[in-house]
Amino acid sequence: MNSVFTLKKYIDALKAGQVFLSGPSWLDDCRVLGLTFDSRKAAKGTLFVCKGAAFKEEYLRKAFEQGAFCYVSDKIYGAFPGIIVSDIRKAMAILANVFNDEAWRSFPLVGITGTKGKSTVTYYIKSIAEKRALEKGGAPLAYLSTIDTFDGVESFESHLTTPEAIELGERFSNARDAGVSAMVMEVSSQALKYRRTEGVRFDIGAFLNFGTDHIGGSEHPDEEDYLNSKLMIFSQSDTVIVNLDTDRRETILGAAKDAKAKKLICYSARGCESAEGLQADFLARDVRKEQGNTVFGLYKLDENNVYQKLSDVTLAMPGLFNVENAVVAAAICFELGYTIEEICAGLLNARAAGRMEHFRNDERDLDVIVDYAHNEMSFRSLFSSIKEEYPGRRLEAVFGCPGGKGLQRREALPRAAAAYCDFVWITEEDPGFEDPAEISAQVLENLKRFGGSGTIIVDREECIKKAIADAAPGTVLVLAAKGRENYMKRGAKYVAVTSDAELAEKYL
């Protein structure tokens, strides 16, 4: 349960955070019973936050009708008593921290950022924790991922990688009340840039990798803004874990050192033992395929700076690139107190819904792989891994590009696809307020410019049905980006649809 504080405590916290401009002192002794930016959730004693470019004064009016007693905004609405702040996003995080009494302090908190692999690493840690809990008992692990959320109390499909600060505070509060063993959360560049995690400390902050994505639209104006946003996780972390194999390594490691975390851990899945004056604490060596599984040796640097082999690790989840994800998951779990035996058992059993899910029709010699890959970095990792694991096979892909964000993907994704795929099926992917046919036309034009061939079928189900029906024997067909998501964002609404994984099963 959250403590109940007076409005004065919230105002004092906003002042300490240097965002307070003015406020109604006559309400100082009023108790804050609720905190929300959704007028539909307002009730007696609610402190209501006005946020977003689409905010309308009628939402504020409705909130007060339902019992709100004060609002917080960076604009003045004269008809109602309000607290005026200079930065509404930072203010939301401060308010959420007070309302939930810094619930994140009650359990080990792990934050994971990177251009690709966040969900898989989260699921690897989840599998390790669940395997231990199944065999030894104990509290469950909470997790916030792009795919789904479990906070110890509620479980549901996610729409945002990292929720807004007020909802994030609620997840922390539920996790505290449930007594979870730890919480692992994906931390997006948007969450860091727009201060959703302001004031939160991560016991462990992991930086997986960096590749160009999320540039344009409402996201990041350029690559430097995207990178600098991600680097913010270092200043919020007690222990920092960094991949020595990543692009922009020098900048990333420099920022990690400058943050002066209590502990800095490095890892490599490609034999990079040292870089920029730092040695890898964890290494993957001798990566190989055995009976359809991926196997590698996991090594750890000992106190004498000698690499000791901890164990061979077996991954049943396809994708050679997952070695990198498994190494960082192991490093995180060592920090959380898991044994090598528990880590190996959990990684062997790990599965992620909609992540490298494999479906096969033996009669047609047709394989379908469903994955959440949605940017150029993940496309190249996925396609190159498939080429290596399925030598000599025809490779086709179904994908689209979203509306209003990640605008560079309309060039980057067809560029990657043209380099690896024999044919591409272009379709819709969360078009939002844009016309999916126009987005698809841009993608096809770029695909042809890069020497690829493909066609457009805007309706995603019809596209997948046709791609499966027309596939020649010996084809590997990739359904990219949507995984097991059962919604499509059209306009401002999330419309129910059949997931790619279900469509693969249905039409294969």
C-alpha positions in Angstrom: 0.0 0.0 0.0 1.2 3.5 -0.8 1.6 6.1 2.0 -0.8 9.1 1.8 0.9 12.4 1.8 -0.3 16.0 1.7 0.0 18.2 -1.3 2.8 20.1 0.4 5.1 17.1 0.2 4.5 16.9 -3.6 5.2 20.7 -3.9 8.4 20.4 -1.9 9.6 17.5 -4.1 8.9 19.6 -7.3 10.8 22.5 -5.7 13.7 20.1 -5.0 13.6 18.9 -8.6 13.7 22.6 -9.7 10.6 22.4 -11.8 8.1 24.2 -9.5 6.9 27.6 -10.7 3.8 28.3 -8.7 1.0 26.6 -6.7 -2.0 27.0 -4.4 -0.6 27.2 -0.9 -4.1 27.1 0.6 -4.3 23.4 -0.5 -1.0 22.4 1.2 -2.8 20.2 3.9 -5.0 18.4 1.4 -4.2 14.7 1.2 -3.4 13.3 -2.3 -5.4 10.0 -2.6 -4.8 9.5 -6.3 -2.5 10.5 -9.1 -3.4 10.2 -12.8 -3.2 11.9 -16.3 -6.3 10.0 -17.4 -9.5 11.9 -16.6 -11.5 8.7 -16.6 -9.5 7.5 -13.6 -9.9 10.6 -11.5 -11.8 10.3 -8.2 -12.0 12.1 -4.9 -8.7 13.5 -3.7 -7.0 13.1 -7.1 -4.0 15.2 -8.2 -4.5 15.4 -12.0 -1.7 15.8 -14.5 -2.3 17.7 -17.8 0.1 16.3 -20.3 0.5 15.7 -24.1 0.1 17.6 -27.2 -3.4 16.3 -27.6 -4.5 17.5 -24.2 -7.9 19.3 -24.0 -9.2 21.5 -21.2 -12.4 19.3 -21.3 -10.3 16.5 -19.8 -9.4 18.7 -16.9 -13.0 19.7 -16.4 -14.1 16.1 -16.4 -11.3 15.2 -13.8 -12.6 17.9 -11.4 -16.2 16.8 -11.9 -15.1 13.3 -10.7 -13.3 14.5 -7.6 -9.8 15.9 -8.6 -8.9 18.8 -6.3 -5.8 20.2 -8.0 -4.0 19.9 -11.4 -0.3 19.9 -12.4 0.6 21.5 -15.8 3.1 23.7 -17.7 0.1 25.8 -18.7 -2.4 27.8 -16.6 -6.0 26.9 -16.6 -7.6 29.8 -14.8 -10.9 28.0 -13.8 -9.1 25.5 -11.5 -6.5 25.5 -8.8 -3.2 24.2 -10.2 0.5 23.7 -9.7 2.5 25.2 -12.6 5.8 23.5 -13.5 8.5 24.2 -16.1 8.9 20.5 -17.2 5.8 18.4 -17.1 7.6 15.1 -17.9 10.1 15.5 -15.2 7.4 16.6 -12.9 5.4 13.5 -13.6 8.3 11.3 -12.6 8.8 13.3 -9.4 5.1 13.1 -8.5 5.0 9.3 -9.2 8.1 8.8 -7.0 6.4 10.6 -4.1 3.0 8.9 -4.6 4.5 5.5 -4.6 6.9 6.2 -1.8 9.9 5.2 -4.0 8.6 1.6 -4.3 11.5 0.7 -6.6 13.8 0.7 -3.6 12.1 -2.4 -2.3 13.6 -5.0 -4.7 16.6 -5.3 -7.0 15.9 -3.4 -10.2 17.5 -4.2 -13.5 17.3 -1.8 -16.5 18.1 -3.0 -20.0 18.6 -0.6 -23.0 19.9 -1.2 -26.5 18.8 -1.1 -30.1 18.0 -4.8 -30.3 17.8 -7.8 -27.9 16.1 -6.1 -24.9 13.1 -8.4 -25.0 15.1 -11.6 -25.5 17.5 -10.7 -22.6 14.4 -10.0 -20.4 12.9 -13.4 -21.3 16.2 -15.2 -20.7 16.4 -13.7 -17.2 12.7 -14.5 -16.7 13.3 -18.1 -17.7 16.3 -18.4 -15.3 14.2 -17.0 -12.5 11.2 -19.2 -13.2 13.4 -22.3 -13.4 14.8 -21.6 -9.9 11.4 -20.7 -8.5 9.9 -24.0 -9.9 12.7 -26.1 -8.3 13.4 -24.2 -5.1 10.3 -22.0 -4.5 10.6 -18.3 -3.7 9.1 -15.0 -4.9 8.4 -14.5 -8.6 10.4 -12.1 -10.9 8.5 -9.0 -12.2 9.3 -7.8 -15.7 8.3 -5.0 -18.0 9.0 -5.7 -21.7 8.0 -4.6 -25.1 6.0 -7.9 -25.4 4.2 -8.1 -22.1 4.2 -7.0 -18.5 4.0 -8.8 -15.1 4.4 -6.7 -12.0 3.6 -9.3 -9.4 -0.1 -8.3 -9.4 -1.1 -7.6 -13.0 -0.2 -9.4 -16.2 -1.0 -7.9 -19.7 0.3 -7.3 -23.2 2.4 -4.2 -23.5 1.9 -1.2 -25.9 5.0 0.8 -24.8 8.5 -0.5 -24.1 8.7 1.6 -21.0 5.4 3.1 -19.6 4.9 6.7 -18.7 6.2 7.6 -15.2 2.9 7.5 -13.4 2.1 4.0 -14.7 5.7 2.9 -14.1 5.3 4.0 -10.5 2.2 1.9 -10.2 4.1 -1.1 -11.5 6.8 -0.6 -8.9 4.2 -0.3 -6.2 2.5 -3.6 -7.3 5.9 -5.3 -7.3 6.7 -4.1 -3.8 3.3 -5.2 -2.5 3.7 -8.6 -4.2 7.2 -9.1 -2.7 8.9 -10.0 -6.0 12.4 -11.3 -6.0 13.5 -8.6 -8.5 12.2 -6.6 -11.4 13.8 -6.5 -14.9 12.6 -3.8 -17.3 13.4 -2.7 -20.8 14.3 1.0 -20.8 13.7 2.7 -24.2 15.6 5.8 -25.4 12.3 7.6 -25.3 11.8 6.8 -21.6 15.3 8.1 -20.8 15.0 11.2 -23.0 11.6 12.1 -21.7 12.4 11.4 -18.1 10.0 8.5 -17.4 12.6 7.0 -15.1 13.8 10.3 -13.5 14.8 9.7 -9.9 14.9 5.9 -10.2 18.1 4.0 -9.4 18.9 0.8 -11.2 20.9 -1.8 -9.2 22.1 -3.0 -12.6 21.9 -1.0 -15.9 22.9 -3.0 -19.1 23.7 -1.4 -22.4 23.4 -4.1 -25.1 24.3 -2.5 -28.4 23.7 0.5 -30.6 22.5 0.9 -34.1 20.7 3.7 -36.0 16.9 3.6 -35.3 14.1 5.7 -34.0 15.2 8.7 -36.0 12.6 11.2 -37.2 9.0 11.9 -36.6 8.2 12.3 -32.9 11.3 10.4 -31.7 14.9 11.5 -32.1 16.1 14.3 -34.5 19.4 12.5 -35.2 21.7 9.6 -34.3 23.5 11.6 -31.6 20.3 12.5 -29.8 19.3 8.8 -29.9 22.7 7.6 -28.5 22.9 10.3 -25.9 19.4 9.4 -24.7 20.4 5.8 -24.2 23.6 6.8 -22.4 21.5 8.4 -19.7 21.0 5.0 -18.1 24.6 5.0 -16.8 24.0 7.9 -14.5 21.1 6.1 -12.9 22.8 2.7 -12.4 24.9 1.4 -9.5 26.4 -1.5 -11.6 26.9 -1.0 -15.3 27.1 -3.8 -17.9 28.4 -3.0 -21.4 28.9 -5.0 -24.6 32.4 -4.7 -26.0 31.1 -5.8 -29.5 28.8 -2.8 -30.1 29.0 -0.1 -32.6 30.0 3.3 -31.1 31.9 1.4 -28.4 34.4 4.1 -27.6 31.7 6.6 -26.9 29.6 4.2 -24.9 32.5 2.9 -22.8 33.7 6.5 -22.2 30.2 7.5 -21.0 30.1 4.4 -18.7 33.5 5.3 -17.2 32.4 9.0 -16.7 29.3 7.9 -14.9 31.5 6.5 -12.1 29.2 3.6 -11.3 30.1 1.4 -8.3 30.9 -1.4 -10.7 31.6 -1.8 -14.5 31.2 -5.2 -16.1 32.1 -5.8 -19.8 31.2 -8.8 -22.0 31.8 -10.1 -25.5 30.2 -12.8 -27.6 32.8 -12.3 -30.5 36.1 -12.9 -28.7 36.8 -9.3 -27.9 38.8 -9.7 -24.7 39.6 -6.0 -24.2 38.8 -2.5 -25.6 39.5 1.1 -24.6 41.5 -0.1 -21.6 38.8 -2.5 -20.3 38.8 -6.3 -20.2 35.7 -8.4 -20.9 34.5 -10.0 -17.6 32.4 -12.6 -19.5 33.2 -14.2 -22.9 31.5 -16.6 -25.2 33.9 -19.0 -27.1 33.6 -22.0 -29.4 30.0 -21.1 -30.7 28.6 -24.1 -32.6 25.4 -26.0 -33.6 24.7 -29.3 -32.0 21.5 -31.3 -32.8 19.7 -28.1 -33.8 20.7 -26.2 -30.7 23.3 -23.4 -30.3 26.1 -24.2 -27.9 28.9 -22.1 -26.6 31.5 -22.0 -23.8 30.9 -19.3 -21.2 34.1 -17.9 -19.6 34.6 -15.5 -16.7 37.7 -13.5 -15.9 39.0 -14.5 -12.4 40.8 -12.4 -9.8 44.2 -13.2 -11.5 42.9 -11.9 -14.9 42.7 -15.5 -16.3 39.6 -16.7 -18.1 38.0 -19.7 -16.5 35.4 -21.8 -18.2 32.2 -21.8 -16.2 30.2 -24.2 -18.4 29.0 -25.0 -21.9 25.7 -23.2 -22.4 22.9 -24.7 -24.7 20.3 -22.5 -26.3 17.2 -24.2 -27.8 15.9 -20.9 -29.0 17.1 -20.4 -32.6 19.4 -17.6 -33.8 23.1 -17.5 -33.5 22.9 -13.9 -32.5 21.2 -15.0 -29.3 24.6 -16.0 -27.9 25.2 -12.3 -27.3 21.8 -12.0 -25.5 22.6 -15.1 -23.4 26.0 -13.8 -22.2 24.6 -10.6 -20.9 21.6 -12.4 -19.3 24.2 -14.6 -17.6 26.2 -11.6 -16.4 23.1 -10.0 -15.0 22.0 -13.2 -13.2 25.4 -13.6 -11.6 25.0 -10.2 -10.2 21.6 -11.2 -8.9 23.1 -14.2 -7.1 22.2 -17.1 -9.4 24.5 -20.1 -9.8 26.0 -21.2 -13.2 23.8 -24.3 -12.9 20.6 -22.3 -12.5 21.7 -20.0 -15.4 22.4 -22.9 -17.8 19.1 -24.6 -16.9 17.1 -21.4 -17.4 18.7 -20.6 -20.7 18.1 -24.1 -22.1 14.4 -23.8 -21.3 14.1 -20.1 -22.5 11.4 -19.2 -25.0 10.0 -15.8 -25.9 6.6 -15.6 -27.3 6.8 -14.2 -30.9 10.6 -14.2 -30.8 12.3 -16.6 -33.2 9.2 -18.9 -33.2 9.6 -21.7 -35.8 6.8 -23.3 -37.7 7.3 -26.0 -40.4 5.4 -27.9 -43.1 7.4 -31.0 -43.8 5.3 -32.0 -46.8 6.1 -28.6 -48.5 9.6 -28.3 -47.1 8.6 -24.8 -45.9 9.8 -23.1 -42.7 8.2 -20.0 -41.3 10.0 -17.9 -38.6 8.1 -15.3 -36.6 10.1 -12.6 -34.9 9.8 -9.1 -33.5 12.8 -7.8 -35.6 11.8 -4.3 -36.6 15.0 -2.2 -37.3 18.0 -2.6 -39.7 20.3 -3.9 -37.0 17.9 -6.7 -36.0 17.0 -7.4 -39.6 20.7 -8.0 -40.6 21.3 -10.1 -37.5 18.2 -12.2 -38.2 18.7 -12.7 -41.9 22.4 -13.4 -41.7 21.7 -16.0 -38.9 19.0 -17.7 -41.1 21.4 -17.8 -44.1 24.0 -19.5 -41.9 21.5 -21.9 -40.2 19.6 -22.7 -43.4 22.3 -22.8 -46.1 21.2 -22.9 -49.7 17.5 -22.2 -48.9 15.4 -19.5 -50.5 14.7 -16.6 -48.1 11.6 -14.5 -48.2 10.2 -11.9 -45.7 7.0 -10.2 -44.8 7.3 -6.8 -43.1 6.1 -3.2 -43.1 7.1 0.1 -41.5 5.2 2.0 -38.8 3.5 5.4 -39.2 4.8 8.5 -37.5 8.0 7.0 -36.1 11.2 5.3 -37.1 10.9 7.0 -40.5 14.5 6.0 -41.6 13.3 2.3 -41.5 11.5 2.9 -44.8 14.9 3.0 -46.4 16.9 0.9 -43.9 14.7 -2.1 -43.8 14.4 -2.6 -47.6 18.2 -2.1 -47.8 18.8 -4.9 -45.4 16.1 -7.1 -47.0 17.6 -6.5 -50.5 21.0 -7.7 -49.2 19.6 -11.1 -48.0 16.1 -11.9 -49.3 15.1 -13.4 -52.6 11.7 -11.8 -52.3 9.8 -9.4 -50.0 6.1 -9.1 -49.2 5.4 -5.6 -48.0 2.4 -4.9 -45.8 1.0 -2.8 -43.0 2.6 -2.4 -39.5 1.0 -0.1 -37.0 0.3 2.7 -39.6 -1.2 5.1 -37.0 -2.5 8.2 -38.8 -0.6 7.5 -42.0 -1.9 5.6 -45.1 -0.4 2.1 -45.0 -0.5 2.0 -48.8 1.6 5.1 -49.1 4.1 3.8 -46.5 4.3 0.4 -48.4 4.9 2.2 -51.7 7.9 4.1 -50.2 9.3 0.8 -48.9 8.9 -1.0 -52.3 10.5 1.9 -54.2 13.5 1.7 -51.9 13.6 -2.1 -52.1 13.9 -1.9 -55.9 16.5 0.9 -55.6 18.7 -1.5 -53.6 18.2 -4.3 -56.1 15.5 -6.3 -54.3 12.2 -7.5 -55.6 8.9 -7.7 -53.9 5.2 -6.8 -53.9 2.6 -5.0 -51.8 -0.5 -6.5 -50.1 -1.6 -4.0 -47.5 -3.9 -6.3 -45.5 -1.4 -8.1 -43.3 -3.4 -11.3 -42.9 -4.0 -11.6 -46.7 -0.3 -10.8 -47.2 0.8 -13.6 -44.9 -1.7 -16.0 -46.4 -0.5 -15.3 -49.9 3.2 -15.5 -49.0 2.7 -18.9 -47.4 0.5 -20.2 -50.3 3.0 -19.1 -52.9 6.2 -20.2 -51.2 8.2 -22.7 -53.2 9.6 -25.9 -51.6 12.8 -25.1 -49.7 11.8 -21.6 -48.7 12.3 -20.0 -45.3 9.7 -17.3 -44.8 10.2 -14.7 -42.1 7.3 -12.8 -40.6 8.9 -9.8 -39.1 8.0 -7.1 -36.4 4.7 -8.1 -35.0 5.4 -11.5 -33.4 2.4 -12.5 -31.2 1.0 -9.0 -30.9 -2.7 -9.2 -31.5 -3.4 -5.6 -32.2 -2.7 -3.1 -35.0 -2.4 0.6 -34.3 -4.7 2.4 -36.7 -5.2 6.1 -36.0 -5.1 6.5 -32.2 -6.7 3.1 -31.6 -5.3 -0.4 -31.1 -7.5 -2.6 -33.3 -7.7 -6.3 -32.5 -6.1 -8.6 -35.2 -4.8 -12.1 -35.4 -1.1 -12.3 -34.6 1.6 -13.3 -37.1 2.3 -16.5 -35.1 -1.3 -17.5 -35.1 -1.5 -16.8 -38.9 1.5 -18.9 -39.5 -0.1 -21.8 -37.7 -3.4 -21.2 -39.5 -2.1 -21.0 -43.0 0.9 -23.4 -42.9 
